[in-house]
């Protein structure tokens, strides 16, 4: 299914006709010109490459400029590829008009980076006793495997980098669409901070 590239503006709330308060996230999506079209005959699959966020030419490398200029497009900061069965022409521009109020979408973003964190904050471990003399407040506990296999198994929950990872939130309902300002309002939260890059894809499911 087709989609768009954009950025997260922030969260707010809207009121439905019956007075129900709905928490929503405002996204500024597109417009996104089609840079390249992938075909099964040439590439082995069908998809499109979209561009977003026009910038001066000095902001891009010569390779990026060459790629865009060969397609007769202005410089753009971001390029993303989407798999889709629909056919698009190179140079076509996609905007929020491809979405409809009431349908559901998948939103892909990068979560906020929290740096190096321990197991209590990173994995919600219970932690040790909060009593006088306890020295195991925030430690993970024993991770040994005795004689066999004598190593720490892969995937063990331990301290490390938290956040700053790609995350997809599925089946968010489209609440409002503002075509004049390229705004898409979806119900619920979206990964990332303000002005972070997001990608929204259409789904087969109807709201």
N, C-alpha and C positions, 0 to 999 in steps of 0.2 A: 504494500500500500504506500502511496506517496506521503511526503511529510515536508517539514520546514525546519530551518535553522533560525535561532533567535537568542534572546537573552531574557533572564528573569528580572522583572521590575521589582516585585515584592508581593507581600500578602496583604489582604484586606478582607472585607466581608460585604456581602450583598444580601438584599432581602427579597424573598420570593413573594408571590401575590398573596399567599396566606399568612405572611408575616414571619415565616421561618427564616432564621439567620443562617447563611451558608458561608463558611470560611473558604476563601478562594485565593488563588495565586494569579497574578497578572503577568502575562508573557508578551513581549514584543517580538513578533515573528515575521521574518522576511522584510521586504521582498527578496526572493532568492532566484537569480537567473540560473538556468541549466547550462553548465559548462560543458559537460560531455554526456553522451548516451552510450551505455554498455549494451551490447547485443550478444545473443548466444552464438552467432556465427563468428564473431571476432574475439569475444572475451569469455565465452562459455557460460554466461549468465546474463540476465536482463536487469538493468539498474540505471540510475542517473547520478551524476555528480553535480552538487549544488554549491553555489558561492554565497557568502554573506558578509556584510559589514564593509562597504566601500572605504578604501583608504588611499592616500597618495602613493604614487609609484615608488617613492623612496623608502617606503615602509616594507617593501617586499624584496626578495632576492631576485637575481637575474633569471634563475630557473622558474620561479613562480610567475614572474612577469612574462617570460616566454610562453609558458603554458596558457596563460589567460589571453595574451595578445594574439596567439595563434588561433584562438576561438573568437577573436574580435570582441573581447569583453573588457570592461574597466577593471582596474586592480581591486581585489577583495581580500580581506584579511583571512577568512576562514573558508576552507573547502571540506565538504563532507559527501560521502557516497551513500546512497540508499538503494536497497533492492526493491524493485517494484515490477509488477507485470504490466502496468500501464505504459503506453507509448507516449514519449515527449519529444519535442523537437529541440535541437540545440539552439540556445538563445531565448527560449521561452522563459517567462518570468512567473514564478509561483508565489502566491500571497495567501492571506488568511481566508480568502474566498473558497479555498478547497475544503474548508471545514464547515460544519453545520452545528447550530445550537442543539444540544441534546445528545449528540453522538459521543462516543468514548474515544480516547486517544492514549497512546503510550508516550511518556515523557522521559527522556534520557538526559541525565546531567551528572556532574561531578560533585560529590559530597564535600562539605567543608573539611579542610584539613585540621586535625587536632594535635598533630605532632606525635612524639613518642609518649605513649601512655602505658600504665600498668594494667594488670588483669582486672582489677575492680572496676575501673572506668571503661576499659576497652571491651571486656567480655561480661561485665556485671557479675563478677564473682562476689560471694558473700563476704569474704575477708575474715580475719581472725577476730578473737574476742576483744571488745573494747574495755578491757579491765587493766588494772595496775599490774605491770610486770609482763604483759603480753608483748612479744616481739614479732608477731606474725599478722599485723593488721592488714597489710596490703600485698603479702607475698602469695604466689600461686600454690604453694604447698609442694609436696613430693611429686616429682615427674619421673622418678627412676623406674626402670623395668626389671629390676633384679638381675638374675644371671641371663635370662633369655627374654627378649632379643638383645638386651644390653644396650639399647639406644632409645632416643626419644622418637616416638612415632610422628610421621608427617601429619601436619594439621593440628598439632597440639596447641591449645589456646595458651599463649604466652604474651608477655609485654612486647610492644612493637608499635609500628606506625599505625595511627588511627585516622580514618577518614581519607580524603583526597582520592576517592575511588569512584569509578564509573558505576552508576546505579540507575535502574529503570523502574519507574513507577507506572504500573499498568492500570488501564481502564479508568482513567480520570474523565469525569463528565465535563463537556464544554458548556459553560453557563452563559457567557456573553461573547460577542464578536464585535469589534470596532474596526471596520475596514478602512476608515479614514486615517486612523493612527496605527494601523497594523497591530492591534491588540487582541490577544486571545486570553480569555478568562476561564480558568479551569477550577473545578472543585477540588479542594484538598491542598496538600503541601507538595512541593517540588524540591529535589535535591539542589544544593548549592546556595551561595549567597547572592546578594543583589548584584546585578549586571554580569552574573556568570552565564556561560554559554550553555544552552539547552537545545535539544532536538525533539521535535514532536512528530509522531507518526500516527496515521489513521489506523483504525482497527476494523475488523469485520463486525464487532459487537455493536449493537445499538443500545443507547441509553434508555 
